[in-house]
């Protein structure tokens, strides 16, 4: 079974309580439940993880590499804009990385317009609330399927 990790960064444990106009009223647990439901529907395993500690996020990303995770969906929160440590950790991965944000970061404060993660991601999904995560999971799932259909074993069989 394919394994996709959904990583939540700094302050995202406050979803449901933090600025509902930007982030809605769902809690992180409710978001993770919706992600898990979609993963079951798609037929993949999902692991959701949140931390407010940058080094812990870096270590988790390292484990994505060593534990053969098939894709990563990440909302790094504020780290998106300045964490070269997280960007460097993501650069190690050879699997699809999808960047997601609940709010439309490009319609917000100027500092939120820049992402150090975007150059490492296959794509960025912003502004759709919890659906940003669900679209990110679907994109990761599709990319895994595309990678399999293009693998040397499958190409040789065609």
KADAVEN-V590356 format. One record per residue. N is the residue number from 1. RES is the residue in three letters. SS is DSSP state (~ for helix, > for strand, _ for the rest). NEAR is the number of other ideal C-beta (glycine too) atoms within 12 Angstrom. D_CENTER is the distance of its C-alpha to the mean C-alpha in whole Angstrom. Layout:
((N & RES & SS & NEAR & D_CENTER) (N & RES & SS & NEAR & D_CENTER))
This chain:
((1 & UNK & _ & 15 & 19) (2 & UNK & _ & 26 & 15) (3 & UNK & > & 25 & 13) (4 & UNK & > & 41 & 9) (5 & UNK & > & 41 & 7) (6 & UNK & > & 44 & 5) (7 & UNK & > & 46 & 5) (8 & UNK & > & 40 & 7) (9 & UNK & _ & 41 & 10) (10 & UNK & _ & 27 & 13) (11 & UNK & _ & 24 & 15) (12 & UNK & ~ & 39 & 13) (13 & UNK & ~ & 24 & 15) (14 & UNK & ~ & 25 & 17) (15 & UNK & _ & 33 & 16) (16 & UNK & _ & 21 & 19) (17 & UNK & _ & 15 & 21) (18 & UNK & _ & 22 & 20) (19 & UNK & _ & 16 & 21) (20 & UNK & ~ & 16 & 21) (21 & UNK & ~ & 12 & 22) (22 & UNK & ~ & 22 & 19) (23 & UNK & ~ & 34 & 16) (24 & UNK & _ & 25 & 18) (25 & UNK & _ & 19 & 20) (26 & UNK & _ & 26 & 17) (27 & UNK & _ & 22 & 17) (28 & UNK & ~ & 34 & 14) (29 & UNK & ~ & 19 & 16) (30 & UNK & ~ & 20 & 16) (31 & UNK & ~ & 37 & 13) (32 & UNK & ~ & 32 & 12) (33 & UNK & ~ & 20 & 15) (34 & UNK & ~ & 29 & 14) (35 & UNK & ~ & 41 & 11) (36 & UNK & ~ & 23 & 13) (37 & UNK & ~ & 18 & 16) (38 & UNK & ~ & 29 & 14) (39 & UNK & ~ & 32 & 13) (40 & UNK & ~ & 16 & 17) (41 & UNK & ~ & 15 & 18) (42 & UNK & ~ & 26 & 16) (43 & UNK & _ & 16 & 18) (44 & UNK & _ & 29 & 15) (45 & UNK & > & 24 & 14) (46 & UNK & > & 37 & 11) (47 & UNK & > & 28 & 11) (48 & UNK & > & 32 & 9) (49 & UNK & > & 31 & 10) (50 & UNK & > & 30 & 11) (51 & UNK & _ & 26 & 13) (52 & UNK & _ & 20 & 16) (53 & UNK & _ & 19 & 17) (54 & UNK & ~ & 25 & 15) (55 & UNK & ~ & 17 & 17) (56 & UNK & ~ & 22 & 16) (57 & UNK & ~ & 37 & 12) (58 & UNK & ~ & 28 & 14) (59 & UNK & ~ & 20 & 15) (60 & UNK & ~ & 32 & 13) (61 & UNK & ~ & 37 & 11) (62 & UNK & ~ & 23 & 15) (63 & UNK & ~ & 22 & 15) (64 & UNK & ~ & 34 & 12) (65 & UNK & ~ & 22 & 15) (66 & UNK & ~ & 14 & 18) (67 & UNK & _ & 18 & 17) (68 & UNK & _ & 17 & 16) (69 & UNK & _ & 34 & 12) (70 & UNK & _ & 35 & 12) (71 & UNK & > & 42 & 9) (72 & UNK & > & 48 & 5) (73 & UNK & > & 51 & 2) (74 & UNK & > & 54 & 2) (75 & UNK & > & 49 & 5) (76 & UNK & _ & 47 & 8) (77 & UNK & ~ & 36 & 11) (78 & UNK & ~ & 29 & 14) (79 & UNK & ~ & 36 & 13) (80 & UNK & ~ & 42 & 11) (81 & UNK & ~ & 26 & 15) (82 & UNK & _ & 20 & 17) (83 & UNK & _ & 28 & 15) (84 & UNK & ~ & 20 & 17) (85 & UNK & ~ & 24 & 16) (86 & UNK & ~ & 42 & 12) (87 & UNK & ~ & 30 & 13) (88 & UNK & ~ & 19 & 16) (89 & UNK & ~ & 32 & 14) (90 & UNK & ~ & 42 & 11) (91 & UNK & ~ & 21 & 14) (92 & UNK & ~ & 21 & 15) (93 & UNK & _ & 33 & 13) (94 & UNK & _ & 18 & 15) (95 & UNK & _ & 29 & 12) (96 & UNK & > & 34 & 10) (97 & UNK & > & 42 & 7) (98 & UNK & > & 41 & 5) (99 & UNK & > & 39 & 5) (100 & UNK & > & 45 & 6) (101 & UNK & > & 43 & 9) (102 & UNK & _ & 39 & 11) (103 & UNK & _ & 30 & 14) (104 & UNK & _ & 21 & 16) (105 & UNK & ~ & 32 & 15) (106 & UNK & ~ & 19 & 18) (107 & UNK & ~ & 13 & 20) (108 & UNK & _ & 22 & 20) (109 & UNK & _ & 14 & 22) (110 & UNK & ~ & 10 & 22) (111 & UNK & ~ & 14 & 20) (112 & UNK & ~ & 24 & 17) (113 & UNK & ~ & 17 & 18) (114 & UNK & _ & 20 & 17) (115 & UNK & _ & 35 & 14) (116 & UNK & _ & 25 & 14) (117 & UNK & _ & 42 & 11) (118 & UNK & ~ & 27 & 11) (119 & UNK & ~ & 18 & 14) (120 & UNK & ~ & 30 & 12) (121 & UNK & _ & 34 & 9) (122 & UNK & _ & 29 & 11) (123 & UNK & > & 26 & 10) (124 & UNK & > & 31 & 9) (125 & UNK & > & 34 & 10) (126 & UNK & > & 31 & 11) (127 & UNK & _ & 22 & 14) (128 & UNK & _ & 22 & 14) (129 & UNK & _ & 28 & 13) (130 & UNK & ~ & 34 & 12) (131 & UNK & ~ & 23 & 12) (132 & UNK & ~ & 37 & 9) (133 & UNK & ~ & 44 & 7) (134 & UNK & ~ & 32 & 10) (135 & UNK & ~ & 28 & 10) (136 & UNK & ~ & 43 & 7) (137 & UNK & ~ & 45 & 8) (138 & UNK & ~ & 30 & 11) (139 & UNK & ~ & 31 & 10) (140 & UNK & ~ & 44 & 9) (141 & UNK & ~ & 34 & 12) (142 & UNK & ~ & 24 & 14) (143 & UNK & ~ & 28 & 13) (144 & UNK & ~ & 31 & 14) (145 & UNK & ~ & 22 & 17) (146 & UNK & ~ & 17 & 18) (147 & UNK & ~ & 22 & 18) (148 & UNK & ~ & 19 & 20) (149 & UNK & ~ & 15 & 23) (150 & UNK & _ & 15 & 23) (151 & UNK & _ & 14 & 24) (152 & UNK & ~ & 11 & 27) (153 & UNK & ~ & 11 & 28) (154 & UNK & ~ & 13 & 27) (155 & UNK & ~ & 11 & 29) (156 & UNK & ~ & 8 & 32) (157 & UNK & ~ & 10 & 32) (158 & UNK & _ & 9 & 32))
